[in-house]
Every structure is written in structure tokens, then in C-alpha cells.
């Protein structure tokens, strides 16, 4: 274990600043939908059945809002603040439905930092290719903690 390389962590709280942001574009593929639906055992016909969805105001199957939230969660845990971070609270709105094979542009930004609570507040807004807002939200995120040195920790009992 000693000397083993760890996966690089995201930004630590003291490396973050208000205004730090990240933008990502995701296209909703059938694979994403089938993995989500299989994992959650969700068989809502609004997500899958073209004949049913065509009879609704949506006109075609839509993407589950939880799948869009999952994309936001992935962006936060992989990019900003990055690996080692954890969402502790989220408030999300989905003002417009997203259809299969849509491209969605996500923008996340740090809007507040609380060093004492080891939390950052982030806003998220996502748009479809028409420029319409499809996701709006606010999240509290606990950035990665600085890990203790493995060598220092294992040797401290000897002194």
C-alpha cells in the first residue's frame, strides 16, 4: 500500500474561488436511457414507448429528470470540484423536457464558499440546442479533503 499511486483528487477547498466554472455538453443516447431504466427498474411508458408518448403533450419519449441530475452529479464529481467531492444537498428544476438524442449543455459555477463548513454552493444551468433552459439548480458540495500521508500515519505509533 505504501508508495501506491492514488487517483488524483479534485480541487481542495482552499484552491476554489467564487466564479470557478465548468461547461460540458452531453448527448442523451439510447445506451444512457437503457442503463438508467435497467438500473432503476423504471418502466415508465413516457420514457420508452413512442406510441404512448405521442399521445401526450410531449409528443415523443422524454429523458427522466433523474438521468439529467446524474449527469450534473458526474460533472461535479469528475471535474469541478472533481474526484473526492460529494454533493450534500441539491435543489433542481426541470422547466422543459428533454427528448431522446438531444444535446444538452451544462454550466456549473461556484457561487459561495464556506471554509468553516467545508462546503461550496454551486449553481447549475443546462440548455438544449434551441437555447431553452432544461435544468436549473443549486447544490451544496463538499470538496475533496487533503488525505493524510500514509507513511506519516503508520510511523506515528512508533514515536
C-alpha positions in Angstrom: 0.0 0.0 0.0 2.9 2.4 0.8 4.1 4.0 -2.4 0.9 3.0 -4.3 -0.2 5.8 -6.5 -3.6 7.3 -5.7 -6.1 8.7 -8.2 -5.6 12.4 -8.5 -8.1 14.3 -6.3 -10.1 17.3 -7.5 -9.6 20.8 -6.2 -9.3 21.2 -2.4 -11.5 23.9 -0.8 -8.6 26.3 -0.5 -8.0 26.0 -4.3 -11.5 27.0 -5.2 -12.8 30.5 -5.9 -16.2 32.1 -6.4 -16.7 32.2 -10.2 -14.9 29.0 -11.0 -17.0 27.2 -13.6 -17.1 24.2 -15.9 -19.1 23.6 -19.1 -19.9 20.2 -20.6 -22.0 19.0 -23.4 -23.8 15.6 -23.3 -25.9 13.9 -25.9 -28.6 11.6 -24.5 -28.1 8.2 -26.2 -30.3 5.1 -26.1 -27.5 3.4 -24.1 -27.8 6.0 -21.4 -31.5 5.6 -21.1 -31.4 1.8 -21.2 -28.7 1.7 -18.5 -30.7 4.1 -16.3 -34.0 2.3 -16.8 -32.4 -1.1 -16.2 -30.6 0.0 -13.1 -33.7 1.7 -11.5 -36.3 -0.8 -12.8 -38.2 2.2 -14.1 -40.5 1.2 -16.9 -42.5 4.5 -17.3 -44.0 4.4 -20.8 -43.4 8.2 -21.1 -39.6 7.3 -21.2 -39.8 4.4 -23.6 -43.0 4.0 -25.6 -43.2 6.2 -28.7 -46.9 5.3 -29.2 -47.9 6.3 -25.7 -45.7 9.5 -25.6 -47.0 10.6 -29.0 -50.5 10.9 -27.3 -49.2 13.2 -24.6 -48.2 16.9 -24.8 -44.6 15.8 -25.0 -45.2 14.2 -28.5 -42.3 11.8 -28.0 -40.5 9.9 -25.2 -38.7 12.2 -22.8 -35.5 11.7 -20.7 -36.0 11.1 -17.0 -35.1 14.1 -14.9 -33.1 11.9 -12.6 -30.8 11.0 -15.5 -30.1 14.7 -16.1 -29.4 15.1 -12.4 -27.0 12.1 -12.7 -25.1 14.0 -15.5 -24.8 17.0 -13.2 -23.5 14.8 -10.4 -20.9 13.2 -12.7 -19.7 16.6 -13.8 -19.2 17.7 -10.2 -17.5 14.5 -9.0 -15.3 14.2 -12.1 -14.5 17.9 -13.0 -15.4 20.7 -10.5 -14.5 20.4 -7.7 -13.6 16.9 -9.0 -12.7 13.5 -7.6 -13.2 13.2 -3.9 -16.1 15.7 -3.8 -19.6 14.8 -2.6 -23.0 16.5 -3.1 -24.6 17.1 0.2 -27.8 18.9 -0.9 -29.4 19.7 -4.2 -32.4 21.7 -5.5 -33.2 21.0 -9.1 -35.9 22.3 -11.5 -36.6 20.9 -15.0 -38.5 23.7 -16.8 -38.6 22.0 -20.2 -38.5 18.3 -21.1 -35.5 16.8 -22.9 -36.1 14.2 -25.7 -34.0 11.2 -26.7 -30.9 12.0 -28.7 -30.9 15.6 -27.5 -27.7 17.5 -26.9 -27.6 19.3 -23.5 -25.1 22.0 -22.5 -24.4 22.1 -18.7 -22.9 25.1 -17.0 -21.9 24.8 -13.3 -20.4 27.7 -11.3 -19.3 28.2 -7.7 -21.4 30.9 -6.2 -20.3 30.7 -2.5 -17.6 29.1 -0.4 -17.9 28.3 3.3 -14.4 27.3 4.5 -15.7 26.5 8.1 -18.3 24.1 6.9 -16.1 22.7 4.2 -18.9 23.4 1.6 -19.2 25.2 -1.7 -22.5 26.3 -3.2 -22.8 25.8 -6.9 -25.3 26.8 -9.5 -26.2 24.7 -12.5 -28.0 25.7 -15.6 -28.4 23.5 -18.7 -29.7 24.4 -22.2 -30.9 22.4 -25.1 -29.8 23.1 -28.7 -32.7 25.6 -29.1 -31.2 27.6 -26.2 -34.0 26.8 -23.9 -33.3 26.1 -20.2 -33.9 22.5 -19.4 -32.2 22.3 -15.9 -31.8 24.9 -13.2 -30.5 24.2 -9.8 -28.3 24.9 -6.8 -26.1 22.4 -5.0 -24.0 22.2 -1.8 -20.8 20.3 -2.4 -18.2 19.0 0.0 -14.9 19.2 -1.9 -12.1 16.6 -1.5 -10.2 16.6 1.8 -6.4 16.5 1.8 -5.5 12.9 2.6 -3.2 12.2 5.4 0.2 10.8 4.5 0.1 7.0 4.7 3.8 6.9 5.8 3.4 9.6 8.4 0.3 7.9 9.8 1.8 4.4 10.0 5.0 5.7 11.7 3.4 7.9 14.3 2.7 5.0 16.6 6.4 4.3 16.9 7.4 7.6 18.4 
